[in-house]
């Protein structure tokens, strides 16, 4: 594979396009769940593998937001990419985005959301969070917003029952640290992250059922030939390339839209619970 020259352009602090100096044939896009520069490092090895496998150049785009990524699928600025479950459900509804393949770790910690408190907290169940301060992650996150919010609703707790709540962004380690430092009483994070903080001052109060994983998707008008080649490239990729994206990735599964019906029901419940997204 010939050496590529990449151009890294940062616009408004949240958009990055990494592309060869000549015109690319396909565009891969992701939402800004980390800094664009970090996402470039994470995805570049896999994108280079895909490009070599399919015989086409591939540009990399980080959207300004989850909604921006969905809009780029609608306007055909993106051909394929990686989405979390909630953003996939919305992108499928708004832009007809189609699932291709999910990659998961054998350990299912990455597919569970938990609600945590400080280990000294008197809170032992979700109902005791009434009047407490709650930390969510990104508003569009499956594991740090939608699932914890759903769990609260199932415990008959609306956001108005909390003393206050905030969305702290995509890094759930930040949520954990804010709870340990007594800036919040509780919050929603992944079970994987929670395990890393159980000996540092956190305790799990409630755990979600297993969630469907994030997945690689394509726009609905992507050519069948390109889609088949991309899926084959993802299947043939060395697991170390995928582990940059999903730590400890070991299982690849082709997905259908039906696999995300449960996520769709959670999105509907939370979105229509009366809070302002």
Helices and strands as residue ranges (DSSP letters): E 7-11, E 15-19, E 26-30, H 36-54, E 58-62, H 66-74, E 80-83, H 85-95, E 98-105, G 108-111, E 113-118, G 126-129, E 133-136, I 142-146, H 147-154, G 159-161, E 164-167, H 172-180, E 186-190, H 191-197, E 202-207, E 215-218, H 224-236, H 239-243, E 249-254, G 257-260, H 261-271
